[in-house]
Amino acid sequence: MTARTRAAAPVPALDTDALINDPGIRIIVCCGSGGVGKTTTAAALGVRAAERGRKVVVLTIDPARRLAQSMGIDSLDNVPRRVKGIEGAGELHAMMLDMKRTFDEIVEAHADAERARAILENPFYQSLSAGFAGTQEYMAMEKLGQLRARDEWDLIVVDTPPSRSALDFLDAPKRLGSFLDGKFIKLLMAPAKMGGRAGMKFLNVGMSMMTGTLGKLLGGQFLRDVQTFVAAMDTMFGGFRTRADATYKLLQAPGTAFLVVATPERDALREAAYFVERLAAEGMPLAGLVLNRVHGSDAARLSAEQALAAAENLETGGIVDQAAGKAGLREPADSPTAGRAPTADAPGTAAPESATDPELRTDRTPTITTEELTAGLLRLHAERMQLVAREQDTRDRFTARHPEVPVTAVAALPGDVHDLSGLRAVGDRLATGSDPAGAA
């Protein structure tokens, strides 16, 4: 049985309006591989939900700042900014995660002033908070937990980080917890915890060889910075893990919905299939798949094969009498107006003088016959239909593998989205499942 045969059963439709209208849904997480339109999807859902009466905040971790531009905001930062121009009873706010600022806020909130200052000024902390592997994803989880705890918005839409694997968003708390629980950190914390003579003896005897080796590898000052950081952060480590666990459980709760975003390309849908399987394994509630930038044709009845055959026949003169066809485009030789440019008395027939006067013609503007133009258009149509067929085949493979996943297809827009009107257009297509003609 082929993938296309297995996919013959109807695929359930994803109703995004039902999703954003449901007051029980408090968090929507848009995930997917890079470049598939997660940011635009998150913003469009936020606009549509706000204009349908909800109080929404969109959290993006996208460094391209496209969200701010499309919402008419000069810039986004770690504070939610209200978006102007929303038509409806709701409100829309938007923000972009500032990873370091979020980390600083956690330190300031969970340490006394003196310890907080020592941590914030520590060189190792400054390096960790600015770019330690997984910090961005972890801080996204922290910020999500903060927003939900404030209970100021009834819907939070999250645009996940553009990392190699978007599910790093789920793994980050575990990775940071493993780092904080790791043997290296515990070893560095041991002398401070033992205290007194025993601690000094351990440090001087048991640690001398290890610190000497690490000092050579990492630099003595770096090692001292790490030890100082660990000593200052010791009381906060448990809080990181506790909050991470709480946010993780929040993502598993019925009030959360995950949307996997993809394009109808093999790599993107392969990644989408991985997301679907991983979310199921983690017990995360999947709402469905958003299939972006789907192509179609209003002339889908004319297949690629038929278009190519017609183009070849035109180019070789196999379909029409080209001489007769060309003659039909010209006036008879004995016509009083033959060879002259059309006059202004014939509306819609005026032509540039250079097109009718041989002396004004140059080789830079070659004449294109009707047959050549038609053949070119037929070949363009054939290419479009071949693209449509490839996208449909790729989509069929996904739905055959995951027939239970609801799907909404969003037809490709003619240009980039750069304002609220564009986001509304995307929201309309998300809601209606706008499969383009010939795409299904």
KAGINOR-V525008 format. One line per field, one symbol per residue. phi: phi as a letter, one per 30 degrees, with the letter a starting at -180 (. if undefined). psi: psi as a letter, one per 30 degrees, with the letter a starting at -180 (. if undefined). burial: 1 if it has 9 or more other C-alpha atoms within 8 Angstrom, else 0. A space follows every 50 residues. Layout:
BEGIN
phi = ???
psi = ???
burial = ???
END
This chain:
BEGIN
phi = .ddddddddeddddcddddddddddcbbccblddicjddddddddddddd dcjcccbcccbdddidddddciceacbdcecdcdjdclddbbbbabeced dddedddddbbdedddddddddeddddddcadejdddddddddedddddd hdccbccccdddcebddeeddeedddddddcddddddddeedddihdddd ddddcdcedddddddddcjddddddddddddddedceddedddddddddd dddedcbccdcacdceddddddddeeddddddiddcdlcccdhdcaadcd dcdddddddddddddcidcbdddddddddcdeddddcdicdedddceicd bedddccedcdbddbddcdddddddddddddddddddedddddddddddd dbddddbbccddddaddbaddddddddddddcidedeicb
psi = kleeefgfkkkkkkjfeeeffjffjfkkkjlllkgfgeeeeeeeeeeeee fgfljkkkjkgjffgeeeefggkelkagkkkkklgkjafakklklkkjee eeeeeeeefglleeeeeeeffkeeeeeeffgkkfeeeefeeeeeeeeeef gfkfkkkkjlkilejfgfeefeeeeeeeeffleeeeeefeeeeelaeeee eeeeeffeeeeeeeeeefkeeeeeeeeeeeeefeffeeeeeeeeeeeeee fflfgkkkkkkllhleeefeeeeeeeeeeeefgkjkeakjjlhklakfhf fjleeeeeeeeeeefggfeljeeeeeeffllkegkfgkflkklffjkggk lkefffjfffklffikkkleeeeeeeeeeeeeeeeeeeeeeeeeeeeefe eiffjkkkkjkklfalkgleeeeeeeeeeeefhiklkgf.
burial = 00110110001101100001000011111111110111111111111111 11111111111100111111111001110100100100111111111010 01110011001000110111010111111100011111111111101100 00111111111100010110011011100100001101111000100011 11100111001001100011011011111111100110011011111100 11100111111111100111111011001100011111111111111001 00110011011111101000000011100010000001001100000001 00001100001000000000111111011011111111101111111111 0010111111100000011101110110111011111110
END
